[in-house]
Amino acid sequence: YSPMLAEDEQCAGLPPCLIVLAELDPLVDQGRAYADKLSRSHVFCSLKVIKGTVHGFFNVGLLLKTPFAQAEKHIGDFLSEINRMPTANSKL
């Protein structure tokens, strides 16, 4: 099953999402389209594009230290942001 095949309404209610893309990845447009789909479905989605990187850069972090470090920072920032978000139970 591909989430891209889901109707926008089916994506509503999904948890917050971070999408980290490599600028030179042949799949970068699909990642952007998925982020757009989530946004249309009112799902909090943070899209980050790591400039000058290729598909799989995260798997070779020791070789591509700067892009890997950028991705790690985006992940940390995203986790901090969603931890500050109110939850459905926060009013209890």
Rosetta constraint file for C-alpha pairs under 8 A:
AtomPair CA 1 CA 5 HARMONIC 7.70 0.50
AtomPair CA 2 CA 6 HARMONIC 7.32 0.50
AtomPair CA 3 CA 34 HARMONIC 7.88 0.50
AtomPair CA 4 CA 34 HARMONIC 6.28 0.50
AtomPair CA 4 CA 37 HARMONIC 7.76 0.50
AtomPair CA 6 CA 10 HARMONIC 6.02 0.50
AtomPair CA 6 CA 11 HARMONIC 6.99 0.50
AtomPair CA 7 CA 11 HARMONIC 6.95 0.50
AtomPair CA 8 CA 12 HARMONIC 6.85 0.50
AtomPair CA 8 CA 37 HARMONIC 6.29 0.50
AtomPair CA 8 CA 38 HARMONIC 7.36 0.50
AtomPair CA 8 CA 40 HARMONIC 6.82 0.50
AtomPair CA 8 CA 41 HARMONIC 5.37 0.50
AtomPair CA 9 CA 41 HARMONIC 6.22 0.50
AtomPair CA 11 CA 37 HARMONIC 7.95 0.50
AtomPair CA 11 CA 38 HARMONIC 6.52 0.50
AtomPair CA 11 CA 41 HARMONIC 5.91 0.50
AtomPair CA 11 CA 43 HARMONIC 7.58 0.50
AtomPair CA 12 CA 38 HARMONIC 7.66 0.50
AtomPair CA 12 CA 41 HARMONIC 4.96 0.50
AtomPair CA 12 CA 42 HARMONIC 6.39 0.50
AtomPair CA 12 CA 43 HARMONIC 6.32 0.50
AtomPair CA 13 CA 42 HARMONIC 7.93 0.50
AtomPair CA 13 CA 43 HARMONIC 6.67 0.50
AtomPair CA 14 CA 43 HARMONIC 6.24 0.50
AtomPair CA 15 CA 43 HARMONIC 6.90 0.50
AtomPair CA 15 CA 44 HARMONIC 7.45 0.50
AtomPair CA 16 CA 43 HARMONIC 6.17 0.50
AtomPair CA 16 CA 44 HARMONIC 4.80 0.50
AtomPair CA 16 CA 45 HARMONIC 5.81 0.50
AtomPair CA 16 CA 82 HARMONIC 7.26 0.50
AtomPair CA 17 CA 43 HARMONIC 7.61 0.50
AtomPair CA 17 CA 44 HARMONIC 6.30 0.50
AtomPair CA 17 CA 45 HARMONIC 4.70 0.50
AtomPair CA 17 CA 46 HARMONIC 6.29 0.50
AtomPair CA 18 CA 45 HARMONIC 5.78 0.50
AtomPair CA 18 CA 46 HARMONIC 4.82 0.50
AtomPair CA 18 CA 47 HARMONIC 6.07 0.50
AtomPair CA 18 CA 48 HARMONIC 7.74 0.50
AtomPair CA 18 CA 75 HARMONIC 7.47 0.50
AtomPair CA 18 CA 78 HARMONIC 6.88 0.50
AtomPair CA 19 CA 31 HARMONIC 7.22 0.50
AtomPair CA 19 CA 35 HARMONIC 7.19 0.50
AtomPair CA 19 CA 45 HARMONIC 7.38 0.50
AtomPair CA 19 CA 46 HARMONIC 6.22 0.50
AtomPair CA 19 CA 47 HARMONIC 4.89 0.50
AtomPair CA 19 CA 48 HARMONIC 6.20 0.50
AtomPair CA 20 CA 47 HARMONIC 6.12 0.50
AtomPair CA 20 CA 48 HARMONIC 4.84 0.50
AtomPair CA 20 CA 49 HARMONIC 5.82 0.50
AtomPair CA 20 CA 50 HARMONIC 7.22 0.50
AtomPair CA 20 CA 71 HARMONIC 6.92 0.50
AtomPair CA 21 CA 25 HARMONIC 7.46 0.50
AtomPair CA 21 CA 28 HARMONIC 6.10 0.50
AtomPair CA 21 CA 31 HARMONIC 6.82 0.50
AtomPair CA 21 CA 47 HARMONIC 7.71 0.50
AtomPair CA 21 CA 48 HARMONIC 6.17 0.50
AtomPair CA 21 CA 49 HARMONIC 4.66 0.50
AtomPair CA 21 CA 50 HARMONIC 6.09 0.50
AtomPair CA 22 CA 28 HARMONIC 6.62 0.50
AtomPair CA 22 CA 49 HARMONIC 5.69 0.50
AtomPair CA 22 CA 50 HARMONIC 5.07 0.50
AtomPair CA 22 CA 51 HARMONIC 6.64 0.50
AtomPair CA 22 CA 52 HARMONIC 7.30 0.50
AtomPair CA 22 CA 53 HARMONIC 4.98 0.50
AtomPair CA 22 CA 54 HARMONIC 5.32 0.50
AtomPair CA 22 CA 55 HARMONIC 5.92 0.50
AtomPair CA 22 CA 57 HARMONIC 7.40 0.50
AtomPair CA 23 CA 28 HARMONIC 6.52 0.50
AtomPair CA 23 CA 49 HARMONIC 5.79 0.50
AtomPair CA 23 CA 50 HARMONIC 5.71 0.50
AtomPair CA 23 CA 51 HARMONIC 5.09 0.50
AtomPair CA 23 CA 52 HARMONIC 5.77 0.50
AtomPair CA 23 CA 53 HARMONIC 5.57 0.50
AtomPair CA 23 CA 54 HARMONIC 6.61 0.50
AtomPair CA 24 CA 28 HARMONIC 7.23 0.50
AtomPair CA 24 CA 51 HARMONIC 7.72 0.50
AtomPair CA 24 CA 52 HARMONIC 6.28 0.50
AtomPair CA 24 CA 53 HARMONIC 5.56 0.50
AtomPair CA 24 CA 54 HARMONIC 4.79 0.50
AtomPair CA 24 CA 55 HARMONIC 7.00 0.50
AtomPair CA 25 CA 53 HARMONIC 7.30 0.50
AtomPair CA 25 CA 54 HARMONIC 4.88 0.50
AtomPair CA 25 CA 55 HARMONIC 4.60 0.50
AtomPair CA 26 CA 55 HARMONIC 7.41 0.50
AtomPair CA 27 CA 31 HARMONIC 6.54 0.50
AtomPair CA 27 CA 55 HARMONIC 7.92 0.50
AtomPair CA 28 CA 32 HARMONIC 6.32 0.50
AtomPair CA 29 CA 33 HARMONIC 6.13 0.50
AtomPair CA 30 CA 34 HARMONIC 6.19 0.50
AtomPair CA 31 CA 35 HARMONIC 6.31 0.50
AtomPair CA 32 CA 36 HARMONIC 6.24 0.50
AtomPair CA 32 CA 47 HARMONIC 7.58 0.50
AtomPair CA 33 CA 37 HARMONIC 6.18 0.50
AtomPair CA 34 CA 38 HARMONIC 6.24 0.50
AtomPair CA 35 CA 39 HARMONIC 6.19 0.50
AtomPair CA 35 CA 45 HARMONIC 6.36 0.50
AtomPair CA 35 CA 46 HARMONIC 7.74 0.50
AtomPair CA 35 CA 47 HARMONIC 6.62 0.50
AtomPair CA 36 CA 40 HARMONIC 6.13 0.50
AtomPair CA 37 CA 41 HARMONIC 6.28 0.50
AtomPair CA 38 CA 42 HARMONIC 6.39 0.50
AtomPair CA 38 CA 43 HARMONIC 5.16 0.50
AtomPair CA 38 CA 44 HARMONIC 7.32 0.50
AtomPair CA 38 CA 45 HARMONIC 6.56 0.50
AtomPair CA 39 CA 43 HARMONIC 5.39 0.50
AtomPair CA 39 CA 44 HARMONIC 6.57 0.50
AtomPair CA 39 CA 45 HARMONIC 6.36 0.50
AtomPair CA 46 CA 78 HARMONIC 7.44 0.50
AtomPair CA 48 CA 74 HARMONIC 7.36 0.50
AtomPair CA 50 CA 67 HARMONIC 6.37 0.50
AtomPair CA 50 CA 70 HARMONIC 7.22 0.50
AtomPair CA 50 CA 71 HARMONIC 7.21 0.50
AtomPair CA 51 CA 67 HARMONIC 7.84 0.50
AtomPair CA 53 CA 57 HARMONIC 6.48 0.50
AtomPair CA 53 CA 67 HARMONIC 6.93 0.50
AtomPair CA 56 CA 60 HARMONIC 7.05 0.50
AtomPair CA 57 CA 61 HARMONIC 6.44 0.50
AtomPair CA 57 CA 64 HARMONIC 6.73 0.50
AtomPair CA 57 CA 67 HARMONIC 7.36 0.50
AtomPair CA 57 CA 68 HARMONIC 7.07 0.50
AtomPair CA 58 CA 67 HARMONIC 7.85 0.50
AtomPair CA 58 CA 68 HARMONIC 5.79 0.50
AtomPair CA 58 CA 71 HARMONIC 7.82 0.50
AtomPair CA 60 CA 64 HARMONIC 6.29 0.50
AtomPair CA 61 CA 65 HARMONIC 5.50 0.50
AtomPair CA 61 CA 67 HARMONIC 7.71 0.50
AtomPair CA 61 CA 68 HARMONIC 5.10 0.50
AtomPair CA 62 CA 68 HARMONIC 7.90 0.50
AtomPair CA 64 CA 68 HARMONIC 6.16 0.50
AtomPair CA 65 CA 69 HARMONIC 5.96 0.50
AtomPair CA 66 CA 70 HARMONIC 6.20 0.50
AtomPair CA 67 CA 71 HARMONIC 6.21 0.50
AtomPair CA 68 CA 72 HARMONIC 6.19 0.50
AtomPair CA 69 CA 73 HARMONIC 6.19 0.50
AtomPair CA 70 CA 74 HARMONIC 6.32 0.50
AtomPair CA 71 CA 75 HARMONIC 6.24 0.50
AtomPair CA 72 CA 76 HARMONIC 6.24 0.50
AtomPair CA 73 CA 77 HARMONIC 6.06 0.50
AtomPair CA 74 CA 78 HARMONIC 5.99 0.50
AtomPair CA 75 CA 79 HARMONIC 6.19 0.50
AtomPair CA 76 CA 80 HARMONIC 6.21 0.50
AtomPair CA 77 CA 81 HARMONIC 6.13 0.50
AtomPair CA 78 CA 82 HARMONIC 6.21 0.50
AtomPair CA 79 CA 83 HARMONIC 6.06 0.50
AtomPair CA 80 CA 84 HARMONIC 6.53 0.50
AtomPair CA 81 CA 85 HARMONIC 6.71 0.50
AtomPair CA 86 CA 90 HARMONIC 6.00 0.50
